[in-house]
Amino acid sequence: MATEHFLRQASRMFRVITSYPDLTDPNYDRYVNYLNESGLVKGKDWDVQQIGDNWHREDHCWYFQSPEVQMQFKIYTGGNIV
């Protein structure tokens, strides 16, 4: 769950939406590992929040401090820039 600090700043953050057409996204852990291995710190450089209420898909909004990291993550995941 995204930290309160990140949610308060969300309008100034750079965001990527990832979606998976099932109950649980098997790529979620891989995405988190990618960010951690890139030297980024959760709660400081990035955060994530599950969004939507559709039982047949899992959507996440990923928040970033920089547009460069946002673009790299978008390319890595195939997600959509918001």
C-alpha positions as semicolon CSV with decimal commas, in nm:
position;residue;x (nm);y (nm);z (nm)
1;M;0,000;0,000;0,000
2;A;0,130;0,343;-0,087
3;T;0,249;0,551;0,204
4;E;0,047;0,855;0,311
5;H;0,336;1,083;0,221
6;F;0,337;0,959;-0,138
7;L;-0,040;0,982;-0,169
8;R;-0,034;1,344;-0,054
9;Q;0,218;1,418;-0,331
10;A;0,048;1,204;-0,597
11;S;-0,056;1,495;-0,818
12;R;0,311;1,597;-0,849
13;M;0,440;1,244;-0,903
14;F;0,510;1,055;-1,224
15;R;0,281;0,752;-1,257
16;V;0,257;0,424;-1,447
17;I;-0,044;0,191;-1,444
18;T;0,008;-0,184;-1,478
19;S;-0,281;-0,424;-1,534
20;Y;-0,319;-0,799;-1,528
21;P;-0,640;-0,972;-1,643
22;D;-0,674;-1,202;-1,342
23;L;-0,703;-1,193;-0,964
24;T;-0,328;-1,184;-0,891
25;D;-0,056;-1,032;-1,109
26;P;0,233;-1,284;-1,121
27;N;0,464;-1,004;-1,237
28;Y;0,416;-0,785;-0,929
29;D;0,713;-0,930;-0,736
30;R;0,932;-0,907;-1,047
31;Y;0,844;-0,537;-1,081
32;V;0,926;-0,471;-0,715
33;N;1,257;-0,660;-0,748
34;Y;1,344;-0,457;-1,060
35;L;1,297;-0,131;-0,869
36;N;1,491;-0,254;-0,566
37;E;1,778;-0,387;-0,780
38;S;1,789;-0,050;-0,955
39;G;1,886;0,101;-0,620
40;L;1,553;0,276;-0,571
41;V;1,403;0,297;-0,221
42;K;1,034;0,231;-0,164
43;G;0,869;0,524;0,009
44;K;1,142;0,760;-0,110
45;D;1,196;0,705;-0,484
46;W;0,884;0,505;-0,562
47;D;0,565;0,359;-0,421
48;V;0,269;0,155;-0,543
49;Q;-0,104;0,140;-0,478
50;Q;-0,356;-0,120;-0,589
51;I;-0,638;0,054;-0,773
52;G;-0,973;-0,045;-0,916
53;D;-1,242;-0,274;-0,787
54;N;-1,275;-0,522;-1,070
55;W;-1,255;-0,881;-0,942
56;H;-1,132;-1,003;-1,279
57;R;-0,819;-0,790;-1,307
58;E;-0,543;-0,651;-1,087
59;D;-0,439;-0,291;-1,150
60;H;-0,157;-0,103;-0,976
61;C;-0,058;0,261;-0,989
62;W;0,318;0,303;-0,949
63;Y;0,442;0,645;-0,832
64;F;0,789;0,782;-0,908
65;Q;0,987;1,091;-0,814
66;S;1,150;1,133;-1,157
67;P;1,027;1,115;-1,516
68;E;1,336;0,912;-1,615
69;V;1,250;0,633;-1,371
70;Q;0,887;0,651;-1,482
71;M;0,987;0,597;-1,846
72;Q;1,229;0,315;-1,764
73;F;0,961;0,139;-1,560
74;K;0,702;0,190;-1,836
75;I;0,937;0,029;-2,089
76;Y;1,023;-0,259;-1,851
77;T;0,662;-0,338;-1,760
78;G;0,474;-0,237;-2,073
79;G;0,247;-0,031;-1,847
80;N;0,072;0,293;-1,932
81;I;0,190;0,641;-1,837
82;V;-0,076;0,845;-1,659
